[in-house]
Amino acid sequence: MSHPGSREGGQPEILTPLLRQRESVMIYDRSHVLSPAALRAILEAARWAPSAGNSQPWGFIVGRRGDATHAAIVEVLSAANQVWAPAASAIILTLHQVATDEDHEIAYSDYAMFDLGQAVAHITVQARSMGLQVRQFGGFDHAAAARRFAVPAHWAVTTGIALGLPATHGEEWDVPGWLQARSRLPRTRLPLSAFVHAETFGHPADFLDD
Ligand SMILES: Cc1cc2nc3c(=O)[nH]c(=O)nc-3n(C[C@H](O)[C@H](O)[C@H](O)COP(=O)(O)O)c2cc1C
């Protein structure tokens, strides 16, 4: 999808390098091994995300390539995601709590999915600071994942995260042409004026004019 005013190519110089260099990588180095210490550091970043009332309504099912959890997550991925995600050093399913532990009829927090998203953003930035990249995904069988991992009814399986070391140019494994092409597509974004409002919704803020 392309929009007028959208920028193609890299990120603007104004951003901190951690954000400027972040992108959702699809082709990973499948020989890279993520150490337990590195994985703990990345999950620690999620732990310290802000959340409504400090509710911390997130959960993560974590598989490292080669272990049973990683293999079980791969089994529930969509066909397209099964092509690229298995090469990632870790695959993580994210969860958010939808009802209280005591009474599954009572909503846990209006902001649980929002808070999970912030925790995942922390993961993304922490991973980048360690030379790694992630690609988040929604393309998997959520019900099958909930069954396979015995997720309680008051938790919702939400998204997936592939995490790993990007394959360096020339070391890219034998990936299908469509994946090569897709991973080289220009990255585009809406202009600020499309989503930064002042006075009333839809009225672009005047500080955008400079
Ligand atoms: C909630 C969510 C679901 C996504 N689902 C998929 C997916 O199933 N498969 C995939 O290849 N990428 C998926 N993506 C990655 C997006 O396509 C990607 O973030 C977007 O194109 C912007 O690219 P960038 O992150 O490199 O800026 C998903 C991202 C998010 C945040």
The ligand as an SDF file (V2000), in Angstrom:
LIG
                    3D

 31 33  0  0  0  0  0  0  0  0999 V2000
    0.2920   -7.6470   14.5960 C   0  0  0  0  0  0  0  0  0  0  0  0
    1.1950   -7.9280   13.4180 C   0  0  0  0  0  0  0  0  0  0  0  0
    0.9100   -8.9950   12.5770 C   0  0  0  0  0  0  0  0  0  0  0  0
    1.7590   -9.2850   11.5000 C   0  0  0  0  0  0  0  0  0  0  0  0
    1.5380  -10.4280   10.7590 N   0  0  0  0  0  0  0  0  0  0  0  0
    2.4830  -10.8250    9.8670 C   0  0  0  0  0  0  0  0  0  0  0  0
    2.4040  -12.1080    9.2670 C   0  0  0  0  0  0  0  0  0  0  0  0
    1.5170  -12.9410    9.5650 O   0  0  0  0  0  0  0  0  0  0  0  0
    3.3720  -12.4500    8.3580 N   0  0  0  0  0  0  0  0  0  0  0  0
    4.4000  -11.5970    8.0320 C   0  0  0  0  0  0  0  0  0  0  0  0
    5.2380  -11.9710    7.2080 O   0  0  0  0  0  0  0  0  0  0  0  0
    4.5050  -10.3710    8.6140 N   0  0  0  0  0  0  0  0  0  0  0  0
    3.5900   -9.9680    9.5210 C   0  0  0  0  0  0  0  0  0  0  0  0
    3.7340   -8.7500   10.1760 N   0  0  0  0  0  0  0  0  0  0  0  0
    4.8580   -7.8430    9.8280 C   0  0  0  0  0  0  0  0  0  0  0  0
    4.3630   -6.5880    9.1080 C   0  0  0  0  0  0  0  0  0  0  0  0
    4.0130   -6.9270    7.7880 O   0  0  0  0  0  0  0  0  0  0  0  0
    5.4430   -5.4890    9.1420 C   0  0  0  0  0  0  0  0  0  0  0  0
    5.6550   -5.0790   10.4730 O   0  0  0  0  0  0  0  0  0  0  0  0
    5.0330   -4.2880    8.2930 C   0  0  0  0  0  0  0  0  0  0  0  0
    5.0210   -4.6430    6.9290 O   0  0  0  0  0  0  0  0  0  0  0  0
    5.9470   -3.0820    8.4630 C   0  0  0  0  0  0  0  0  0  0  0  0
    7.2850   -3.4500    8.1580 O   0  0  0  0  0  0  0  0  0  0  0  0
    8.4630   -3.0480    9.1500 P   0  0  0  0  0  0  0  0  0  0  0  0
    8.1380   -3.6700   10.4910 O   0  0  0  0  0  0  0  0  0  0  0  0
    9.7250   -3.6150    8.5520 O   0  0  0  0  0  0  0  0  0  0  0  0
    8.4920   -1.5650    9.2450 O   0  0  0  0  0  0  0  0  0  0  0  0
    2.8850   -8.4390   11.2350 C   0  0  0  0  0  0  0  0  0  0  0  0
    3.1440   -7.3470   12.0830 C   0  0  0  0  0  0  0  0  0  0  0  0
    2.3310   -7.1010   13.1600 C   0  0  0  0  0  0  0  0  0  0  0  0
    2.6750   -5.9440   14.0820 C   0  0  0  0  0  0  0  0  0  0  0  0
  1  2  1  0
  2  3  1  0
  2 30  2  0
  3  4  2  0
  4  5  1  0
  4 28  1  0
  5  6  2  0
  6  7  1  0
  6 13  1  0
  7  8  2  0
  7  9  1  0
  9 10  1  0
 10 11  2  0
 10 12  1  0
 12 13  2  0
 13 14  1  0
 14 15  1  0
 14 28  1  0
 15 16  1  0
 16 17  1  0
 16 18  1  0
 18 19  1  0
 18 20  1  0
 20 21  1  0
 20 22  1  0
 22 23  1  0
 23 24  1  0
 24 25  2  0
 24 26  1  0
 24 27  1  0
 28 29  2  0
 29 30  1  0
 30 31  1  0
M  END
$$$$
